[in-house]
């Protein structure tokens, strides 16, 4: 059984050192984990965005555990303290569900 709960994580930074750390982390992922990550090309001022797509599975399924692991790993790069030297910002959004709960931003 289970229910749908889609989780998406977005991280954005201009810092090339952080870019390198995220790419190294991505290389450590298994192929089925890596396919959940999308990366934008460098844009204005060198900003790149990294996104962990929702895995599409139901909570409690093995695929959901994989998606949760990858989302948590990417979320670890978000600078919660607002350090202007890293400028690694982002958010998590949770949406969907069998009974359509309100969207949550973390």
C-alpha positions, 0 to 999 in steps of 0.5 A: 500500500502506501500513499503518494508524497512528492518531494522536490529539493532545489539548490542554487549557488554561484560558488564553484567550490560548492558546484564541485562538491555537489558534482563529487557527491553526485558521482558517489551516487548509484546510477538509479539515484543519479537519475533523480538529479538535474543540473542547469548550465551556468547562468548569469554570475555563474549560478547553477541550480541543482534539483532532486526530482520527485521519485514518483513512488508511494511512501514506504516503497523501496524507490521512495527510500532511494528518493528520500536519500537523494533528496536529503543528500542534496538538501545538506548543501543548503546553507541554513546560516545564510553565509554570504561566502557560499551563497548556497540557497534552496528549498524543499517542496512536498506536494501531492498525496492521495487526499491532496494535502496542502503543499509544504515548503521546508 
